[in-house]
Amino acid sequence: MVEFKRTTDLNDQVYLDALALRTEVFVKEQNVSPTDEIDHEQGPLYFVGYLNSQPVVTARVIEEDAGIWHIQRVAVKSEFRKRSLGTEVLREIENVAYSKHIQLLTLGAQDQAQNFYLKLGYQVKGAGFLDAGIKHHRMDKILD
């Protein structure tokens, strides 16, 4: 079972684990430049899921406006993909969002991941865009 931890503290081990996962997935696997990947670090709420004390999934959330959370940097360690860990971290974010009366979750999904988010109730909004050279679309989910 995945144990989720979260932090806003850039000195906390949870943040350091999130950063290591993001570096592995985005910088090493997808060739995103470290400058593009590691930005605006101060302020977001970082989520990390652990299996047997090993960090395996991460995401970060920024509160854009009252009631709106922007989810970013969703990443799953390569050998743990296809185990629904991405779904689990997004459900964890939703649960925390509900408890904080957040009404809308928004994110920029890589086009190759759109179907994943569609299955979780997100809807594509607007035209596509490039982020770090990768095609993305904005996707939103209204929380009831």
C-alpha angles and dihedrals in degrees: 000000000000117000113207125209129178138194145167092200113106089203093055120106089234090062092045089052091049091050092049091051092047091049091051095048105033105026101034102029102032098029094234109163114252088236091059094042101044104054139119089018097155112083109021125111108241122211123196127180119209130201112193088345092304117122107237108157136028144175137167131218131206121192102227100179133349106300097009125103122189111208116209142168098027105180137166123197106253098241091052098053120118090040096099092250091135088055091048095052091048091049089050089052090049092051092051090044091053090051090053094046095247111167103189135038116195132180144165104243122200105242091240088060098047096104090053091057094041089058089055093055102265120140127212113246125194134329125335125259140191120249117180087346093302123116113246140171129204112248127188137194123194113215116218 
